[in-house]
Amino acid sequence: MKVLVFLEQREGKLKSSALEALTTASKISGGQAANVAGLIVGNQVEGLVSEVKGYGADSVFVAQSAEFEKFNVLEYAAATKAAIDEFKPDVVLGIASPMGRDLFPRVAARCNAGLITDLVDLDLDGGFSGGTKPMYAGKVLAKIAFQGDGIKFATLRPNVFPSEESSGNAEAKALNVSPIQDQNLKLAEIRKGKSDKQDLTEATRIISGGRAMGNADNFKVLHDCAEVVSATVGASRAAVDSGYAGHDMQVGQTGKTVNPSLYVACGISGSIQHMAGMRTSKVIVAINTDPDAPIFSIADYGIVADLFEAVPILTDKFKEILS
């Protein structure tokens, strides 16, 4: 099967999840690098092609223009459709990121094709036919399949599929896309988070705080621990609504869906909305004074204690182990 992979970049930096999608595409194609192509859309992004060499693709389409400097779903959809017309893939892969959730339904509709989002496993029996995705706030894992023939669209949950070097020379191919004239959708403003830490959706370790943090200053105890283990600090909706943390730190159904290798929930009771955004984490540690808190029902390790006593001890232990 021929697979086209949308390689997401922001401000000239390739998302690590792009390599996960390329590795997955290589498996779908049976390891045939000639049947895998990438697509990078942006301004002056041709240099990013070198970063994907050896990850399973022989070619990478590059759509470069000043109009692609910032994400505009109409412009990016036009570029993606142009790459599809050029490469004629059987499958188009991307990541279930905010950009992917905006872009892929629009392009799939233009191609009159089916779309499966947020996959955590693939069905490769006799070719890519569907896969498994969380549903109902993560309470079940549903097997979803495409019907009929034709091009298939799918997005993958970040941090689920491994990124592995295999083969492929990844040569850049210029893709000529004319900017859309007189379009109604204009970019008004981009608001950046204040943190320079890795984005929650791509973080491999996350330490989150809930309403029990008490105030914004108390998040320092989490930042101190996160600094030791190179983690990113998150927050529950209750903490965000209370003004203890910014919305860019919010994990949950109305925040960000994360899938780190380690998730430490500190003072988070475990509402359905919060667990929907983090329950697929590989290892979950819960710290709460209430032994009946719902978060313990999905935790691999539970600590019934005051977080302000337990987290500093964890920080000291992490320092001891890492030294």
N, C-alpha and C positions, 0 to 999 in steps of 0.2 A: 504494500500500500504506500502511496505517496502522501507525505505529511508536511504541511506548512505550519511553522511555529511562529506565533507573534512574540517577539522578544522585547519585553517591556523595559524601557529606560526612563529615568527621570533626571533632568538636568545633566545629561551626558554620562550618567552612571547606569550601567546595566544592573537590573535586579538579579539577585542570586537565584531567584526562582525561575529565571529564564533558562538557566542551565538544567534545572530539574525537568522543565518541559522538553528541552532538546534531548535529554537522555531517554525520556519516555517515548518521544517520537522515534528514536533509534530502535527501541524495542518493538514498536508497532510496525516499523518498516522491515523488521527482520535483520537489522544491522546493516542495511544497504544505504550507505551515506549518500549515494546518488539520488535516492528517493526521499531525502529529507532536505528541506530548505527552511531558512529562517527569514524573518522580516523585521527590520529595525526602522522605525519612523522617528524622525527628529530633525534637528538642525546641526550640521557638522558632526554626525555620529558614525561616519564610516570607520573611524578608528576603533570602534567597539567590536568590529568583526573579528579582530585578532583574539579577542577574549573568548570566543566560542570555538576556536579551532580545536579539533580533536574531540568535540562533544557530539559527533554523529551526523553532521551536516556537511555536504560538499559545497553548498552555495548559500549566500545570505543576500536577500534583496534589501537594498538601502534606498529609502525614500527620504531625500534631504531637501529641506526648504525652510525659509524663514517662517513660513506659515505653520510649520510643524514644531516650532520652538516650544510652545506650550500645548498641552493636550486639548484638542478640540475634536469631539467625537465625530463630527461630520467629515472633517479633513482626514482623520485617522481611518475612518470607515472607507473613504474613497481610496486611500492608499492600500488598505488591506484587500479590498475588492480587486484592485489592479494587480496585486501580487497573485491572487487566486486565479485571475484570468490568464496570467502569464505562466504560472507553474502547473495549474490544473490538478490540485491535490485531491486525494480521496478523503483526507482528514485535515481539519484545521484545529490546532491546539493553542491554548493560552493559559493564563493563570487566573484563578478566581480572586482577583484583586479588585479594588474599586474601579480601576481602569478597565479591566477585563469584563466586569459586570455591566459596564456601560457600553463597551464596544461590541462584544460578541453577539448579543441579541440583535443589534442593528444589522450587523453584517450577515448573520444567519438568515434574517428576514429577507435581505436583498437577494440571497442565493436560494430562497425558498427551501431552506434546509433545517434539519432537526438540530437541537442544541441540548447538551447535558452539562450542567454546571456543578462545580464544587466536588469533583470526583476524588475519592480517596483510594480507589482500586479500579483496575481495568479488566475487562473480559476480552482476552486475546485469543480465545479458542476459535481458530479458523479465521483470524483477522479481528480487527477492532470492531466490536459490535455493541459496546456499551460499558457499563461499570457500576460501581457502588458509590452512593453518596448519602450523607447524613440528611435526615428529614425530621420534621416535627420537633424543631429546636434540639436536634441531636439525639432524640430519644430512640430512634431506630436507624438502621442502615438499610437503605432500599437498593435493590438491584434494578437498574434502568437499562433498557435496550432501545436501539434505533429500529425503526420499521422501514422496510423497503430499501431500495438502492439510493445512490446519490451521495453527494458530499455530506460529511458529518462534522459538526462543530462540538468542541468540548473544552471545558476549563478545569484545571486541576487545583486542588487545595494546596497552598504553599506549605513547604516543610514536610510533606508526606512522601513524595517520590524522591529517591536519591539522585544526586548529580554525579555522573561517572564519566571519565574520559574513555573514549573508545576509538573512533576513527573519524575521518572527514577533514578536508582541507579548508572548508568554509571560505570560499572565495567570494568577494563582494561583487554584487551585480547591481548597477544603478537602475532604479525604477523611476521612470518619468511619470509624475502625477501632476496634473494641472491644478492649481489652487481653485477652490470653489469661489465663483464670483457672486457678489451680492447676497451672501448667505445671511440668514437671520440670527444665527447663533454666534454671539461674540463673547470672548473671554473678558470678564470684568475685573476679576481679582483672584489672586492665589494667596491663601493664608497658610503660612508655614508654622509648624509646631516649634516650640521654644527649645526642645531637647535636641541635642546632636547625637543622641544614642540611636542605635539601629531601630528601624521601624518595628512596631510590635508584630506585624503580620509576617515578618521575616526573621524575627528573633528566635534563637534556639533555646534561650533561657529567659524566663519572665518571672518577676516577683511583683505581685499585685497587692494593693491594700484596699480595704473596704471602709465602711462608715466608722468602724472602731478605731481608725487612725486618729480621729478626734479633731485634727486640723491639718492644714497644709504643711506646717513646719515639721510635724511628726513623720512625714514621709522621708525625712532624712535618714531614719533608721533603715528604711528599705533601700535607699540609694547607696548607703554605706555597704550593705550586704551585696547589692547588685554590682558594685564596683569591684568587689573581690572576685566574683565568678563571671564577670563580663556579661551580666544580664541586663535586660531592659525593664524598667519599672512601669507597671500598669496600674489600673484602678477599676473598681466596680462602678456601676452607674450611681449607686448611693453616695460614693465618695465624690464623684464628679458633680452630682446635683447639689451636694453640700458645699461645693466650692473648694474642696481639698485638692483637686487635681483638674487638669485641663481635659477637654473632650478628646484630644488626640491620644490620651492615655487610656481611654475607656475600652474595656474588654466586655463583650456580650452581644446580645442580639441587636441592640441599638448602637453598638460600638464596633469594635473590630473582632473578627473571628481569627483566633490564633491556634497554632498547632506546634508549640515548642517541644523540645525533648524534655524540658523540666519546667513545670509551672508551680509556683509557690503562692498559695492564697492565704493572705494574712488578714485576719479579722473580717473575712468575707463569709456571710452565712450560707450563700449558695442558692440564690434565687434561680428560677427556671431560665430567666433571660441571661443571667451571667453564665450559667453552666452551658448554655447553647453556644457560647462563643469560645469555650476553652475545654470542653469535655473530651475532645479527641487528642489532647496533649498526651505525650507518651508516658510521662511520669508526673503525677499530681501529688503535691504535698499541701495539706491543709493545717493551718494553725488557728484555733478558735477556742474561746473559753467555754462555749456551749457544746457538750458532747453529743447533743442531738441535732446539731446544725446540719442541714441538707448536704453541705459541701463534703462531709465525711462519707456520704454514700457513694461518691465517685472517686474518692482519694485513694491513692496507693499507700500513702503514709499519712497518719493523722497525729497531730500533737495538740492535746487539750491543755492549753496554757495561755497566759497573757502574751500577746505578740511582742510587747515591749520588753519582756523578759526572754522569750524564746529566740527572737530574731538576732539580738546581739550575741547570744551563745552560738547560734548557727554561723554567724559571721566569723567569730573567733575560730570555730572548728574548720571552716573553709580555709581560713588563712593558714592554720596549722597543717592541713592536708596538702595545700598547694605549695607550702614552703619546703 
